[in-house]
Amino acid sequence: MRQRSVATLVAALIAGTLLTGAPAPQAQADPTGTGGPPASGGGPREPRADLDVVTIPELQARMADGSLTSSALTAAYLRRIEAVNPRIKAVLRTDPTALRQAAASDARHRHGHARGPLDGIPVLLKDNVDTRDMPTTAGSAALAGRPPRADAALVTRLRDAGAVILGKTNLSEWANFRATKPTSGWSAVGGQTNNPYVLDRNPCGSSAGSAAALASSLAQVAIGTETDGSIVCPAGMNGVVGLKPSRGLVSGAGVVPISADQDTAGPMARNVTDTALTYAVLTGGDTTRPAGFPDRAARPGAGLRGKRIGLWRLPSLGPEVDALMTRTAESLRAAGAEVVQVTPPYQERLAELEYPALLSEFHRDVDAYLATREGPRNLAGLIEFNRTHPVERTCFSGQELFEQALAAPPTTDARYRAMRAELDDLSRRSIDETLAAHHLDAIASPTNPPAWTTDCARGDNDVIPSSTPAAAAGYPSLSVPAGFVGELPVGLLLMTGGRHDAGLLSLGAAVEHRLDAWRAPRYLPTTGGAGASR
C-alpha cells in the first residue's frame, strides 16, 4: 500500500502539476549572478532561472528540451554558495566532483537515459550523513580526519537516481545532543550558522545548515536528520519545507546516530513538490507511475475541501504566533477545510520519558558508529577529546548530555526497556487518540516561535513541544511555511498516523498552496520586535 501511494503521489507531481507545459519562471532580480553560463560546446547561453521558486519538474522539463543543463544549474548553485554562504555559514564544503557529476547527467539527458526526477539536481547533505569522498564530521573536530569508508545508504540512493551531490551543510554539533544549553547551528568545524532572514537570529537545530542553505537558494534540495524537531524546527524557522518521514522508511545506515529507536533522515526543500520527489527517491518509491496530486494551477487550497484538521495552538509560543495560527485556521476554513481545536494528551509524561531513553540509546548507538571511524573509539574517548581540544569549547563548553549518557542504564536494563515501551505507547496514543476522537486527517500546530537571538553564553530557548509526539512515535510530520512574525518565518507543523507519509505530503501541498507564505530572505543584520528576547 505504501509503495502504491508513493508512486501515485510522485507521478502526479511529475505528470499533473509540474510538467504542464508552462515555462519555468524567469529571474526577477538576480544580484548574485546565478543565471546560467553559456551551454557547453559553444551553444547558446542558458536561460536564466529564478532559483528561489523553480521546481524540480520545471528544471527537468527544460533539461529534456535542451534549454538547460545540469552543468549550468550546478555551476549556478556553486557561484551562489560562493557569494552568499559567507554571510550565513550554512555550507561546510562543496564536492569537488560536482561538475563532473553534472556532466554525466547531461550525457544521460542527451541520450534519453535520464534516471528520473532527481537526475542532475544539486543536493546538499547534512554533515552527519556519511560520504566516501568527503569528510563527515557531525560538526566535531573529533571526526574531521579521513572520510568514512562508504556512503550512507541514502547517499547511494541519491547517486543511483542521478542527483548531483553538491556538498555538506553545517549542523548543530552531534545533532544538538552534547550539552544541556547548546547553541543551535554551532559546530566546532563550521562555526555558527545564521538565520538568513535576520542574521543575528538562530536557525534552530540541528539541520540548521540544510534549512538556511535552502532559504538562501544554495541548492535545490537538502537532506536533514531528526530525532526530535531537528528537521521541522529549522524548516519552520528558515521558511522552508521539511519532512520527517515515518521511522524506518529511510535507511539510517551510515548516518551519525543519536538513537536508532527515534532517528530518521528526511528531505527538505523550498516547496512540497521537491520535498515529495526527494522523499520518493530516499524511500525507494516508484517515480514513474501516473496519478493525482493538487494542481498548482488550480484554485489555491482546492485539495482542502472536506479535510478535517485539528489545531493544537500552543499559546506558550507567544501571542504573535497564536494570532498567526488564528489567521491560518481562517484561511484553511475559507478553502473548505474543517478546523477544530485539539490538545493531544500525555505531553507532560512524554517530556519526562524522552531524554532518559535517548541517553541510553545514544551511548549504545554512538559507540557502534565510532567503532567504524578514525578518532575516538567510543563515547568515553569522545568526552576526553572534548576536554583536551579547546576548539570544542569556543561557543559553549558543556557536554553534560555526553556525560549523562555515559552513566545511563544500558539498553538491556529493565528500567530503560520500560521507559522506551511507555514512550512508544503514549506518543502513538497521543496522535492516534486525537485523530480518532475528532475524525481528523491531520493535527496542525505551530512548528516554531520567531527565531531567538543567537547567544553562546545563554544557549538556546528552544523547548518546542509540537515535534515530540510524532518524533517519539515514529510518525510522519511535515512543516510548511505559515507566515511571518515581523521579519521572522513561522511554520505550520502537520502530523498524522504512521506510514501515511504520502497522504501527509498531499495535504501539505494543498496547505502550502492555500497559505502561499514563502518569501525570500533579506539578510537583515538585526531586527527588533517579536522574538527579540527569546
C-alpha positions in Angstrom: 0.0 0.0 0.0 2.8 2.4 0.9 4.7 1.9 -2.4 1.5 2.4 -4.4 0.6 5.6 -2.6 4.1 7.0 -3.1 4.0 6.1 -6.8 0.6 7.8 -7.0 1.9 10.9 -5.4 5.1 11.2 -7.3 3.6 10.5 -10.8 1.0 13.2 -10.3 3.7 15.6 -9.2 5.5 14.9 -12.5 2.6 14.4 -14.9 -0.1 16.6 -13.4 1.1 19.7 -11.6 4.6 20.1 -12.8 5.0 19.3 -16.5 2.0 21.3 -17.7 3.9 23.0 -20.5 4.2 26.2 -18.6 7.6 27.9 -18.9 9.9 28.0 -15.9 9.8 31.3 -14.1 12.2 33.9 -15.3 14.6 35.6 -13.0 13.3 38.8 -11.3 16.4 40.4 -9.8 19.5 38.2 -9.5 22.1 40.2 -7.6 24.3 37.2 -7.1 24.5 36.4 -10.8 23.1 32.9 -10.7 21.9 32.9 -14.2 23.2 30.0 -16.3 26.5 30.3 -18.2 26.9 29.5 -21.9 25.9 26.0 -22.8 28.8 23.6 -23.3 30.0 23.0 -26.8 29.6 26.7 -27.9 25.8 26.6 -27.8 23.5 29.5 -26.8 23.6 31.0 -23.3 21.4 29.1 -20.9 18.2 30.8 -19.9 18.2 32.4 -16.5 16.0 30.8 -13.9 14.8 32.2 -10.6 16.4 29.7 -8.3 14.1 30.8 -5.4 11.0 29.5 -7.0 11.8 27.0 -9.8 10.8 23.4 -9.0 12.5 20.1 -9.9 9.9 19.2 -12.6 10.3 22.6 -14.2 14.0 22.1 -14.3 13.6 18.6 -15.7 11.3 19.9 -18.4 14.0 22.3 -19.5 16.7 19.7 -19.4 14.5 17.4 -21.5 14.0 20.1 -24.2 17.7 21.1 -24.1 17.3 24.6 -22.8 19.0 23.9 -19.5 21.9 21.6 -18.5 22.7 20.2 -15.1 26.2 21.6 -15.6 24.8 25.1 -15.8 22.4 24.6 -12.9 25.2 23.1 -10.7 27.6 26.0 -11.6 24.9 28.5 -10.8 24.5 27.0 -7.3 28.2 26.8 -6.8 28.5 30.5 -7.6 25.6 31.3 -5.3 27.3 29.4 -2.5 30.5 31.4 -3.1 28.6 34.7 -3.0 26.0 34.1 -0.2 27.4 31.5 2.1 30.0 33.7 3.9 27.0 35.6 5.4 25.2 32.5 6.8 27.8 29.8 7.1 25.4 27.1 6.1 27.7 25.1 3.7 30.8 23.5 5.2 32.3 22.3 1.9 31.4 21.7 -1.7 32.1 18.4 -3.5 35.0 18.9 -6.0 33.4 16.4 -8.3 30.0 18.2 -8.5 30.6 19.5 -12.0 31.7 16.1 -13.2 28.6 14.5 -11.8 26.5 17.2 -13.6 28.3 16.5 -16.9 27.5 12.8 -16.5 23.8 13.7 -16.0 23.9 15.9 -19.1 25.2 13.0 -21.1 22.3 10.8 -19.9 19.8 13.5 -20.7 21.2 13.9 -24.2 20.9 10.2 -24.9 17.4 9.9 -23.4 18.6 7.9 -20.4 17.7 10.2 -17.5 17.2 8.2 -14.4 14.2 10.1 -13.0 13.2 13.4 -11.4 16.4 13.9 -9.4 18.8 13.3 -12.3 21.1 16.3 -12.5 19.5 18.1 -9.5 22.0 19.5 -6.9 21.5 18.2 -3.4 23.2 19.2 -0.2 23.8 16.7 2.7 23.8 17.4 6.4 27.3 16.6 7.6 26.2 13.7 9.7 25.5 11.7 6.6 28.5 9.5 5.5 30.1 10.2 2.2 33.1 8.2 1.0 34.7 11.1 -0.8 34.2 14.0 1.6 34.7 14.3 5.4 31.7 13.5 7.6 32.2 15.3 10.9 28.9 15.7 12.7 30.4 19.2 13.3 33.1 17.8 15.6 36.8 18.1 15.2 37.0 14.5 16.5 35.8 13.2 13.1 37.5 15.8 10.9 40.1 13.4 9.5 39.7 10.6 7.0 36.3 10.3 5.3 34.1 7.2 6.1 34.8 4.0 4.2 31.4 4.1 2.4 28.5 6.2 1.5 25.4 6.2 3.7 22.6 4.1 2.2 20.6 7.2 1.4 23.5 8.7 -0.5 23.7 5.6 -2.6 20.0 6.0 -3.4 20.6 9.7 -4.4 23.6 8.8 -6.6 21.7 5.9 -8.2 18.9 8.4 -9.0 21.5 10.7 -10.8 21.4 13.5 -8.2 24.4 15.8 -8.0 25.9 15.7 -4.5 26.8 19.4 -4.2 28.4 19.4 -0.7 27.8 19.1 3.0 26.0 21.5 5.4 26.8 22.8 8.8 24.7 21.5 11.8 24.4 21.7 15.5 27.3 19.7 16.6 26.4 16.0 17.3 22.9 16.9 16.1 22.3 19.0 19.3 23.0 16.1 21.6 26.0 17.3 23.6 25.1 20.0 26.1 22.1 20.9 28.1 22.3 24.5 26.9 23.7 24.3 23.4 23.6 27.0 20.7 21.7 25.6 17.7 23.6 25.8 14.4 27.0 26.0 16.0 29.7 23.4 15.4 33.5 23.4 16.1 34.0 22.5 12.4 31.7 25.1 10.8 31.2 27.8 13.4 27.7 29.4 13.7 25.1 29.2 11.0 23.0 32.3 10.8 19.3 32.7 10.0 19.2 34.3 6.5 16.1 36.3 7.3 17.8 38.1 10.2 21.5 37.3 10.6 21.7 37.7 14.4 18.8 35.2 14.9 19.1 31.5 15.3 18.4 29.0 12.5 17.2 26.3 15.0 18.8 22.9 15.1 20.2 20.5 14.3 19.6 20.6 10.5 20.4 24.3 10.6 22.8 24.4 7.7 20.4 22.5 5.4 17.5 24.8 6.1 19.5 28.0 5.9 21.1 26.9 2.7 17.7 26.2 1.1 16.2 29.5 2.3 19.2 31.2 0.6 18.8 29.1 -2.6 22.2 27.4 -2.3 20.8 24.0 -3.6 17.6 22.7 -5.0 17.0 20.3 -2.1 18.9 19.2 1.0 18.9 16.3 3.4 18.3 16.8 7.1 18.1 14.4 10.1 15.7 14.4 13.1 15.5 12.7 16.5 13.0 15.3 17.8 12.5 18.6 15.9 15.8 18.7 14.0 14.2 18.7 10.5 11.0 20.5 11.2 12.2 23.3 13.5 14.9 24.5 11.2 12.5 24.3 8.3 9.9 26.4 10.1 12.5 28.9 11.4 14.0 29.4 7.9 10.8 29.5 6.0 11.2 26.2 4.0 9.6 22.8 3.9 10.8 19.8 5.9 9.5 16.3 6.1 10.3 13.9 9.0 9.3 10.6 7.4 7.8 7.7 9.3 10.6 5.9 11.1 12.2 3.1 9.1 11.3 4.3 5.6 14.7 6.0 5.1 17.7 3.8 5.9 19.8 5.1 8.8 22.8 3.1 7.7 25.8 5.5 7.6 24.1 8.3 9.5 25.8 9.5 12.7 23.2 8.5 15.3 21.5 9.7 18.4 19.0 6.9 18.7 18.2 4.1 16.3 14.8 4.0 18.0 13.9 7.5 17.0 16.3 8.9 14.3 15.4 9.4 10.7 16.8 11.3 7.8 14.4 13.3 5.6 14.1 15.7 2.7 14.0 19.5 2.8 13.2 21.9 0.0 11.6 25.3 -0.8 8.3 23.6 -1.7 6.4 20.4 -1.1 6.7 19.2 -4.7 10.5 18.9 -4.4 10.3 17.5 -0.9 7.9 14.7 -2.1 10.1 13.9 -5.1 13.2 13.6 -3.0 11.3 11.5 -0.4 10.3 9.0 -3.1 14.0 8.5 -4.0 15.1 8.2 -0.4 12.4 5.5 0.3 12.8 3.6 -3.0 9.4 4.7 -4.2 8.4 4.3 -7.9 9.0 7.7 -9.5 7.4 6.9 -12.9 3.8 5.7 -12.4 1.0 8.2 -13.1 -1.6 9.5 -10.6 -3.1 12.6 -9.0 -1.7 15.5 -6.8 -3.0 19.0 -6.1 -2.7 21.1 -9.3 -0.6 24.2 -8.8 -2.7 25.9 -11.5 -5.9 25.2 -9.6 -7.7 27.4 -7.1 -5.4 27.8 -4.0 -6.4 25.2 -1.4 -8.6 23.2 -3.7 -7.4 20.0 -2.1 -8.6 21.1 1.3 -12.3 20.8 0.9 -13.8 18.3 3.3 -10.5 17.8 5.2 -10.6 17.8 9.0 -7.6 19.3 10.7 -7.1 19.6 14.5 -5.3 22.8 15.5 -3.0 22.4 18.6 -2.5 26.1 19.3 0.4 26.1 21.8 -0.1 29.6 23.2 3.2 29.3 25.1 5.0 30.2 21.9 3.7 33.7 22.2 0.7 35.9 21.2 2.1 36.8 17.8 2.4 33.1 16.9 -1.1 32.4 18.3 -2.5 35.2 16.2 -0.8 33.7 13.1 -2.5 30.4 13.9 -5.9 32.1 14.1 -5.3 33.6 10.6 -4.1 30.2 9.3 -7.2 28.5 10.6 -9.4 31.1 9.0 -7.6 30.7 5.6 -8.0 26.9 5.7 -11.6 27.1 6.6 -12.2 29.5 3.7 -10.8 26.8 1.4 -13.3 24.3 2.7 -11.4 22.6 5.5 -12.9 21.9 8.9 -10.6 23.1 11.6 -11.2 22.2 15.3 -9.1 22.9 18.3 -7.4 20.0 20.0 -4.8 19.3 22.7 -3.1 15.9 22.3 -2.8 14.1 25.7 0.2 12.8 27.6 2.5 15.6 26.8 4.0 16.1 30.3 4.7 12.4 30.6 6.3 12.3 27.1 8.7 15.1 28.2 9.6 13.1 31.3 10.4 9.9 29.4 12.1 11.1 26.2 15.6 12.3 27.3 16.3 9.4 29.7 15.5 6.9 27.0 17.6 8.8 24.4 20.6 8.9 26.8 20.8 5.1 26.9 20.2 4.8 23.2 22.9 7.4 22.4 25.5 5.6 24.4 24.7 2.3 22.6 24.5 3.8 19.1 27.3 6.3 19.1 29.7 3.7 20.4 28.8 1.4 17.5 29.2 4.3 15.0 32.6 5.5 16.4 34.0 2.0 16.1 33.7 2.4 12.3 35.7 5.7 12.2 39.1 7.0 12.9 39.4 9.1 16.0 37.7 8.4 19.4 36.6 4.8 19.5 33.7 5.3 22.0 31.7 7.8 24.0 34.3 7.9 26.8 37.0 8.7 24.3 34.9 11.4 22.7 34.3 13.1 26.1 38.1 13.1 26.7 38.7 14.5 23.2 36.4 17.5 24.0 38.1 18.1 27.3 41.6 18.3 25.6 40.7 20.3 22.5 39.9 23.9 23.1 38.2 24.3 19.7 35.3 22.3 21.1 34.6 24.9 23.7 34.7 28.1 21.6 31.0 28.7 21.8 29.6 26.7 24.7 31.7 24.5 27.0 29.2 21.9 28.2 29.0 18.2 27.3 26.5 17.2 30.0 24.4 15.0 27.8 27.5 13.0 26.8 28.4 12.6 30.5 24.8 11.6 31.4 24.7 9.1 28.6 27.9 7.5 29.7 26.3 6.9 33.1 22.8 6.0 31.8 21.4 2.4 32.2 22.3 0.2 29.2 19.6 -0.6 26.8 19.5 -4.1 28.2 18.3 -2.7 31.6 14.7 -3.3 32.6 14.4 0.4 33.6 15.3 1.5 30.2 13.1 -1.0 28.4 10.1 0.1 30.5 10.8 3.8 29.6 11.0 3.1 25.9 7.9 1.0 25.9 5.9 3.6 27.7 7.3 6.4 25.5 6.4 4.5 22.3 2.9 3.7 23.6 2.0 7.1 24.9 3.4 9.1 21.9 1.4 6.9 19.4 -1.7 7.2 21.5 -1.3 11.0 21.8 -1.7 11.2 18.0 -4.0 8.2 17.3 -6.5 9.1 20.0 -6.6 12.7 18.9 -7.1 11.8 15.3 -9.9 9.3 16.1 -11.7 11.4 18.7 -12.2 14.2 16.2 -12.2 12.2 12.9 -9.1 14.1 11.7 -7.0 13.9 8.6 -4.1 15.6 10.4 -3.1 17.6 13.5 -1.6 21.0 12.9 0.4 23.2 15.3 3.0 26.0 15.1 6.4 24.5 14.2 8.4 27.2 15.9 8.4 30.5 17.7 10.0 33.5 16.0 13.8 32.9 15.9 15.6 33.9 19.1 18.8 35.8 19.1 21.9 33.6 18.9 23.9 33.8 22.1 26.7 31.3 23.0 26.7 32.4 26.7 22.9 31.9 27.1 22.3 29.0 24.7 19.0 28.1 23.1 15.5 28.8 24.2 14.0 26.0 22.0 11.7 23.9 24.1 9.1 23.5 21.4 6.7 20.6 22.2 4.9 20.3 18.9 7.5 17.9 17.3 7.7 15.4 20.2 4.6 13.2 19.6 5.4 12.4 16.0 9.2 12.1 16.7 8.8 9.7 19.6 6.0 7.7 17.9 7.9 7.4 14.6 5.0 9.0 12.8 5.5 11.5 9.9 5.5 15.3 10.4 5.7 18.0 7.8 6.5 21.7 8.3 5.3 24.2 5.6 5.6 28.0 5.7 2.7 29.5 7.6 3.7 33.2 7.6 5.8 35.7 9.5 6.1 37.5 12.8 7.7 40.7 11.7 10.7 39.5 9.6 10.8 36.0 11.1 9.3 32.9 9.5 6.9 30.6 11.4 6.0 27.1 10.1 2.8 25.1 10.3 3.5 21.5 11.5 1.3 18.8 10.2 1.2 15.3 11.8 -0.7 12.1 11.1 -0.6 8.4 11.7 2.4 6.1 10.9 3.2 5.3 7.3 0.7 7.9 6.0 3.6 10.0 4.6 2.2 10.3 1.0 -1.2 11.5 2.3 0.5 14.0 4.6 2.6 15.3 1.6 -0.6 15.7 -0.5 -2.3 17.6 2.3 0.8 19.7 2.9 0.8 20.6 -0.8 -2.8 21.9 -0.6 -2.0 23.8 2.6 1.2 25.3 1.1 -0.8 26.4 -2.0 -3.5 28.0 0.1 -1.3 29.8 2.6 1.3 30.9 -0.1 3.5 32.1 2.7 7.0 31.8 1.3 9.2 34.8 0.6 12.9 35.2 0.0 15.2 36.3 2.9 16.7 39.8 3.0 19.7 39.0 5.2 18.9 41.8 7.7 21.7 42.3 10.2 19.3 42.6 13.1 15.7 43.5 13.9 13.7 44.5 17.0 10.2 43.3 17.9 8.9 39.8 18.2 11.3 37.2 19.4 14.0 39.6 20.5 14.3 38.2 24.0 13.9 34.5 23.1 
